[in-house]
Amino acid sequence: TFRPQRFDDGKESTCFTWEVVIADAPETIKGMSLYQIDPESRLITYVRDVPESAIKPPILGKLARDWRPGLGVFRGVQIGSRPGGK
């Protein structure tokens, strides 16, 4: 069953979150969709659906963290520390 959750009310694009419930499964799959329309024709020109991983936690994320633990850590960097940076 497809269950929409939250909606944005944009004029030329909209975004909404949703979840999918499969039979009697204890967990749902959540996601987000973005729709954009052409302002003149009012036809849909772009659609993007982004579901979360059905495997909890995502197996590739766990493998990456096991192999390189610093990958999932976000922190600031000093200005000028990257080539071409300011």
N, C-alpha and C positions, 0 to 999 in steps of 0.2 A: 504494500500500500504506500502510495506517495503522499507525504504530508508536508505541504508548505508551512513555513514557520514565520519568518520575518520578511517584510517587503520594504523596498525603497520606492519612492514615487517620483522618479526622475522624469523629465520631459522627453529627452531623446535617448535615454538609456535607463535601465532599471536593473536592480540586483535583488536577489532573494535567497534565503537559506531554506533548506529542506531536509527531510529525513525519509528514508525508505525502511519500512518494516516488512520483513519477509516471514510470512506464516506466523509460527509461534516462536520465532527466534528471540532469545532474551535481549539481544543488542540490536541497535539500528545502525544504518550507514547514513552519515550526514554529509551535506555538501552545500555548495553555493553555485548559483547560476547568474550570468550576466547577459543581458539582451540589449542590443543597440539598434536603433532604427535610423533610416535616412530621413532627415528633416523635411525633404521635399516630397518624396514618394510615400513616406510613412510605412515603408516595408522594412522588415527585419534585415539588417546587413551584417550583424555579427552576433554569434552566440558562443558562450564559453561556459561549460559545466565542469566543476571541480569537486569530485567526490573525495571523501577521506579514504584512507586505506581500509580495506575490509579486514586486514590482518592487524590485530591489536597486540602489542605495538608493531609497527611496520618492520618486517624482518631486515630489510636493507639498512634501515636506520640503526638498528641494533648492531649489525655487522660493522657498519662504518664507525660507530662509537667504540666498539671493542677494538677495532684495528687502529683508529686514530682518535683517542678520547677528546682531543681539543676541537674536533670539527663542530660539535654542537654548542660550543661556548662562544657567545657574542660579547665583545668588549670593544671599547674605543681604541683608536690608534692615534699616535702622535701625528700632528700636521707635518707633512713633508717626509713621512716615513716610507711612502710608496713612490716608485718611479713616476714622475710627471705630476705628483700630488703637490698641493699648495699648503 
